[in-house]
Amino acid sequence: MYDLMSLKLKCPVCGASLMDHQRLVDNEPSIRLKITAGGQKGTINLSSIYGSYNYTTDIEINKNEIAEFNCPHCSAHITSDQNCLSCDAPMIPLYLDTGGKVSFCSRSGCKNHKAEFEDLSIALSKFYQEYGYSGKAQKRDAIKEPREKTEKEKREAEEKEVIGTGTFLHAYCPHCKRGLIEKDMLKLKITNGETGYLLLSPYLNVFTSKSTIYLPEDKVVTDLSCYHCDTSLIEKDQHCEKCGSPVAKISVGARTKLLDFYICTRKGCRWHGLSKQDYFDIRLEDSLEW
């Protein structure tokens, strides 16, 4: 249920929304809070993707340090009398707009968090209204309403196979040929100081993601690899056409063949594209490369 669910949270004291639509984390609106750690005060933007540990902040936070959090609207100190079952630090509760709350540990580096619903039936009803019964992001605002095609686009559509926005991409490792889809998510092994997994939406032009390790926004990851054969997917001679960062190559299934599909390795960059030889036969609808 929670694979790529973006939670909408509010202050438990004043009830104001904590969502920051200007500062994206994991390509989604983030949760903005005031933070105090190590004698420093600043702002932190947490990922709203349930299960993601990514954030951005304007202060330095040392690992294992316990931070204090305040509402950016009413400045109230947000805390609880519940301590983390893993490290005994205070848990930080935030209210869900669907009813209930999400709590996370105040200790930097601790991954303990939990969601509690006041009325599960109401929460599920609101969840399905927004996401659909599959719980997938193709129902969300990331997919635009179809626009009227230009004459050039109509001619291209007649000449090329078009992979439409929202299409589920069946992804494979280009080396061992094994599938990279697990539980309806595109799963890659990621190395960036530590090793974990990157989970991407498998729907074309839906950019929601989460990772099992912390990934700084706007930074290039060290390596992406197949979680089956452990072979690196980084293409040394290819670079992102938007920001110039290295790209990773996977194979995706079209109706007629497997395609070389490239994704940028810089966190937050939405560029993706096909090989030059596939360009003549295939078109990605609304892709940033077109």
Secondary structure as GFF3:
##gff-version 3
##sequence-region A 1 290
A	DSSP	beta_strand	9	10	.	.	.	ID=ss1
A	DSSP	beta_strand	19	25	.	.	.	ID=ss2
A	DSSP	beta_strand	28	37	.	.	.	ID=ss3
A	DSSP	beta_strand	40	46	.	.	.	ID=ss4
A	DSSP	beta_strand	55	57	.	.	.	ID=ss5
A	DSSP	beta_strand	68	70	.	.	.	ID=ss6
A	DSSP	beta_strand	77	78	.	.	.	ID=ss7
A	DSSP	beta_strand	91	96	.	.	.	ID=ss8
A	DSSP	beta_strand	101	105	.	.	.	ID=ss9
A	DSSP	beta_strand	113	116	.	.	.	ID=ss10
A	DSSP	alpha_helix	120	131	.	.	.	ID=ss11
A	DSSP	three_ten_helix	137	139	.	.	.	ID=ss12
A	DSSP	alpha_helix	151	159	.	.	.	ID=ss13
A	DSSP	beta_strand	161	163	.	.	.	ID=ss14
A	DSSP	beta_strand	171	172	.	.	.	ID=ss15
A	DSSP	beta_strand	181	182	.	.	.	ID=ss16
A	DSSP	beta_strand	185	191	.	.	.	ID=ss17
A	DSSP	beta_strand	195	200	.	.	.	ID=ss18
A	DSSP	beta_strand	209	211	.	.	.	ID=ss19
A	DSSP	beta_strand	223	225	.	.	.	ID=ss20
A	DSSP	beta_strand	234	239	.	.	.	ID=ss21
A	DSSP	beta_strand	246	253	.	.	.	ID=ss22
A	DSSP	beta_strand	258	264	.	.	.	ID=ss23
A	DSSP	beta_strand	272	274	.	.	.	ID=ss24
A	DSSP	alpha_helix	276	279	.	.	.	ID=ss25
A	DSSP	beta_strand	282	284	.	.	.	ID=ss26
###
